[in-house]
Amino acid sequence: MTDGFYSDPAAIKRLGNSFAQKADELESRISTFLSRADEIEDGFGVLTESEEALQAYRETLNEMVEGLRLLRSHLSEVGSALSTNTANNYTASEESVTKLFRGDA
């Protein structure tokens, strides 16, 4: 291989698939976390008797879950872009350059 730039579309697709897989795993973990974190009952002692404290806890919990779901969505989008657009663009570019140097263009 020369000292020039090289890209492996198959490796890019694998990386994209890895992002998508991690996004799916994160969604599963978010659901598990949410089911456990929402069952506070006696977990905070007398704080659970305060409606204000419970409301603040649930608002914070919902904001955190929303942030984690945005992260999951972003990971999924990056994975999709890598798997399809980026890898396909490199493949198409390589084919075009190959045709150009062969005189097929």
N, C-alpha and C positions, 0 to 999 in steps of 0.2 A: 504494500500500500504506500502511496506517496505521502508527502507531508501536507497535502491539501485537505480540504474539508470533505468529510464523508459522513453519511447518515444511513442508518440501517432501518428501513421502514418496518421490518418485522419486530425489531427491538422497541421502536416507538409504539407500535400497536400493543406489545406486551406491557409496556409502561402504562399506556392508557387503560388497558384491562385491569392492571393492578390498582389504579386510581379508582376505577368503578367498583372493584371488589372491596376496597377499603371503605368506600362510601356506603355500600350495602352493610358492611360490618358495623359501621358507625351508627346507622339507623337502628340496627338490632340492639346495640348497646344503649342508645338513647331510650328506646322503649323499655328496656329492662331497668335502667336508672330511674326513669319517670315513675314506673310502677312502684319502685321501692321508696323513692324520695317523697311521693305523695302520701304514703302511709305513715304519717308522723305520730299520730295519736299521742302516746305518752313519751315520745322520743325527746321532747323538749321540756318535760315536767310541767311546771305551772305556766310556761309560755303558751302551751296549747290551749289554755283556758282564756287567753286574750284573743279576741277576734281581730284586733289590730295587728298583733304579732303574727297570727296565722295568715291574715291577708297579705302582709308584707312578705312573708315567707313564700306564699304561693305566687305572688307577682314576680319575685326574684327567680323562683323556680321556672316559671313560664318564660321569662326573658332568657334564662340560660338555655332552656330547651330550644327556644326559637333560634338562638345564636348557633347552637350545635346543628340544628337542621339546615340553617343557611350554609354552614361549613360543609355538611354532607352534600348539599345541592351543588356547591362550588366544586367539590372533589369530583362529583359525577360529571359535571360539565367539562372540567379539564380532561377527565378520562375520555369522554366522548370525543372531544376536539383532537386529542392526541391519537386516538384509535382510528378516527376516520379522516378528518381534514388534513392534519399534519402528515401522517404517513402516506395518504393518497397523493398529496401535493408533491412530496419528495419523489414518489414513484413516477408520477406524471412528468415532473421536471427531468428526471433521469432519462425517461423514455424520449422526451423531446430532444434533449442534448445528444443522445445516442443517434437518433434519426438525423439530426443536423450534421453530425460528423460523418455519417455514412452518405450524406447527400440525399436522404429520403424526404427532407422537409419540403 
